[in-house]
Amino acid sequence: MGMTQGELAERASVTRKWISQMENGKATAQIGVLCRVLGVLHARLEIVHVPSQRPSLRDLVFAPLEEPTS
């Protein structure tokens, strides 16, 4: 996408440290913060598997949003 962690962090109103932790499997995130980051990336979130234990970010799949068709 051609964006640095710092640029993404600034656009999503989070810290660069938060972006780094997320990229490295941070265990928790507030859904509102995660949605802001996904919005900047024009991506959506899908939960593809929820184990019987407490799910982690490793259980989530990030996918680009589909372009709207006319």
C-alpha positions as CSV (number, residue, x, y, z in Angstrom):
1,M,0.0,0.0,0.0
2,G,3.1,2.2,0.2
3,M,2.4,3.6,3.6
4,T,4.8,3.6,6.6
5,Q,3.7,2.6,10.1
6,G,4.0,6.3,11.1
7,E,1.8,7.5,8.2
8,L,-0.9,4.8,9.0
9,A,-0.7,5.7,12.7
10,E,-1.2,9.4,12.0
11,R,-4.1,8.8,9.6
12,A,-5.8,6.4,12.1
13,S,-5.1,8.5,15.2
14,V,-3.1,5.8,16.9
15,T,0.6,5.5,17.8
16,R,3.2,4.0,15.6
17,K,3.9,1.6,18.6
18,W,0.3,0.5,18.4
19,I,0.6,-0.3,14.7
20,S,3.8,-2.2,15.4
21,Q,2.3,-4.2,18.2
22,M,-0.7,-5.1,16.0
23,E,1.5,-6.3,13.2
24,N,3.3,-8.5,15.7
25,G,0.3,-10.2,17.1
26,K,-0.8,-8.0,20.0
27,A,-3.3,-10.0,21.9
28,T,-6.1,-7.3,22.3
29,A,-7.4,-4.2,20.6
30,Q,-10.4,-2.0,21.0
31,I,-12.8,-2.6,18.1
32,G,-13.2,1.1,17.5
33,V,-9.5,1.6,17.1
34,L,-9.2,-1.4,14.9
35,C,-12.0,-0.1,12.7
36,R,-10.3,3.2,12.3
37,V,-7.1,1.5,11.1
38,L,-9.1,-0.8,8.7
39,G,-10.9,2.3,7.4
40,V,-7.6,4.0,6.5
41,L,-6.5,0.8,4.8
42,H,-9.8,0.4,3.0
43,A,-10.0,-3.1,4.4
44,R,-12.7,-5.1,6.2
45,L,-12.4,-7.7,9.0
46,E,-13.8,-11.2,8.9
47,I,-13.7,-13.7,11.8
48,V,-13.1,-17.0,10.1
49,H,-12.7,-19.2,13.2
50,V,-13.4,-18.8,16.8
51,P,-11.8,-21.4,19.0
52,S,-13.4,-22.5,22.3
53,Q,-10.7,-20.5,24.1
54,R,-10.6,-16.7,24.1
55,P,-9.9,-15.7,20.5
56,S,-6.8,-13.6,19.6
57,L,-5.9,-11.4,16.7
58,R,-4.3,-14.4,15.0
59,D,-7.9,-15.8,14.5
60,L,-8.9,-12.8,12.4
61,V,-8.4,-12.3,8.7
62,F,-7.9,-8.8,7.2
63,A,-9.1,-8.4,3.6
64,P,-9.2,-5.4,1.2
65,L,-12.6,-4.0,0.6
66,E,-14.1,-4.7,-2.8
67,E,-14.4,-1.7,-5.1
68,P,-18.0,-0.7,-5.5
69,T,-19.5,-1.5,-8.9
70,S,-21.7,0.9,-10.8
